[in-house]
Amino acid sequence: MDDDGSRISPTAHYTGQTWVQHAMSDPSLATPEGRLLYTGLRPIHWTLTLLGQPTLDGFLLARHRTIDAYLTEAIEDGSVSQVIELACGLSPRGLRFHRRYGDRITYIEGDLPHMAALKRQKLEQAGSLDENHRVVVLDALADEGPNSLAALTSAMDPNRGTALVTEGLINYFDQSTAEAMFSRFAGALAQFPNGMYLTDLYLNRVTNAPLIRAFSGVLSVFVRGSVYTFYPSTEAAENALVGAGFSFASVGSAADHPASATAKRDPGASLVWIARATTSSTN
Ligand SMILES: C[S@@+](CC[C@H](N)C(=O)[O-])C[C@H]1O[C@@H](n2cnc3c(N)ncnc32)[C@H](O)[C@@H]1O
């Protein structure tokens, strides 16, 4: 993971291509790097699938679809009409939700400078950007300053329910950095009548299985850094989120969510947990 944003991590290209391959994205969000990586890793994917082992596609699809389902539910029930997708990478969620909900929602995507510039260019090509769909430079680690979440949320409508989404971000940081992020996120969401945070998480209990440990090792090489797993249980993750300032937190396996659909046949789906934490009194 490139903390300084000086170059774009290969994982963002890979996940971007995964969404395109599974018809969840617009071809304009594809990149040559993503195509190359995705094609290059296909033999490993096919081998793992034949052996009944977890695949990258399995866990990526499970987490993306489950987050989509929670976000859809909150938009449909009226509790959320502003969305911030932080560390958006080449995620197609903003594009899809903007096409679906138009001016019913404001969707703001944020990432480090190089990725934000690339995403803006790609979404312009897709014809999606307007006053209800924007891309901004946003640093998940900044407490203050122009690229901080605090600066962004203070300029948003304080009377509208707001969701913050991170996907594929938290587990690239150590526990204290991740928990500082949770506090930052809870603080920023607290100013809205409903604040909801959605993220994927990886628990450390699964890493006891040798094959899963091998899978995590491959993933670490792939992301050129460590993948941290620090909560032994869903309860521990929920307690951490509440300890960081959320009023309610629920963490569940993506494989148990109906939205995972066919992805749950891949054991990769059971390696991903989705956290939903709120700052409002209504859960
Ligand atoms: C694994 S990619 C995931 C992209 C996207 N969420 C997805 O699921 O397709 C991780 C993303 O996190 C972004 N990132 C890393 N550190 C960040 C930070 N401090 N603030 C904001 N974004 C960050 C990277 O630029 C990259 O786009």
The ligand as an SDF file (V2000), in Angstrom:
LIG
                    3D

 27 29  0  0  0  0  0  0  0  0999 V2000
   -7.0030   -2.1480   -2.3400 C   0  0  0  0  0  0  0  0  0  0  0  0
   -7.3880   -0.6060   -3.0450 S   0  0  0  0  0  0  0  0  0  0  0  0
   -9.1550   -0.6750   -2.8760 C   0  0  0  0  0  0  0  0  0  0  0  0
   -9.8570    0.2300   -3.8370 C   0  0  0  0  0  0  0  0  0  0  0  0
  -11.3910    0.1450   -3.8280 C   0  0  0  0  0  0  0  0  0  0  0  0
  -11.9230    0.5190   -2.5440 N   0  0  0  0  0  0  0  0  0  0  0  0
  -11.8750   -1.2100   -4.2420 C   0  0  0  0  0  0  0  0  0  0  0  0
  -12.3370   -1.9810   -3.3770 O   0  0  0  0  0  0  0  0  0  0  0  0
  -11.8120   -1.5140   -5.4470 O   0  0  0  0  0  0  0  0  0  0  0  0
   -6.9160    0.5000   -1.7340 C   0  0  0  0  0  0  0  0  0  0  0  0
   -7.1490    1.9790   -2.0300 C   0  0  0  0  0  0  0  0  0  0  0  0
   -6.8410    2.7160   -0.8230 O   0  0  0  0  0  0  0  0  0  0  0  0
   -6.2590    3.9300   -1.1920 C   0  0  0  0  0  0  0  0  0  0  0  0
   -5.5470    4.4890   -0.0030 N   0  0  0  0  0  0  0  0  0  0  0  0
   -4.4390    4.0330    0.6120 C   0  0  0  0  0  0  0  0  0  0  0  0
   -4.1050    4.8020    1.6670 N   0  0  0  0  0  0  0  0  0  0  0  0
   -5.0520    5.7840    1.7220 C   0  0  0  0  0  0  0  0  0  0  0  0
   -5.2560    6.9050    2.5800 C   0  0  0  0  0  0  0  0  0  0  0  0
   -4.4310    7.1720    3.5830 N   0  0  0  0  0  0  0  0  0  0  0  0
   -6.3080    7.7090    2.3410 N   0  0  0  0  0  0  0  0  0  0  0  0
   -7.1520    7.4540    1.3000 C   0  0  0  0  0  0  0  0  0  0  0  0
   -7.0130    6.4080    0.4530 N   0  0  0  0  0  0  0  0  0  0  0  0
   -5.9740    5.5800    0.6600 C   0  0  0  0  0  0  0  0  0  0  0  0
   -5.3420    3.5380   -2.3430 C   0  0  0  0  0  0  0  0  0  0  0  0
   -4.9480    4.6750   -3.0980 O   0  0  0  0  0  0  0  0  0  0  0  0
   -6.2440    2.5630   -3.1080 C   0  0  0  0  0  0  0  0  0  0  0  0
   -7.0350    3.2280   -4.0760 O   0  0  0  0  0  0  0  0  0  0  0  0
  1  2  1  0
  2  3  1  0
  2 10  1  0
  3  4  1  0
  4  5  1  0
  5  6  1  0
  5  7  1  0
  7  8  2  0
  7  9  1  0
 10 11  1  0
 11 12  1  0
 11 26  1  0
 12 13  1  0
 13 14  1  0
 13 24  1  0
 14 15  1  0
 14 23  1  0
 15 16  2  0
 16 17  1  0
 17 18  1  0
 17 23  2  0
 18 19  1  0
 18 20  2  0
 20 21  1  0
 21 22  2  0
 22 23  1  0
 24 25  1  0
 24 26  1  0
 26 27  1  0
M  CHG  2   2   1   9  -1
M  END
$$$$
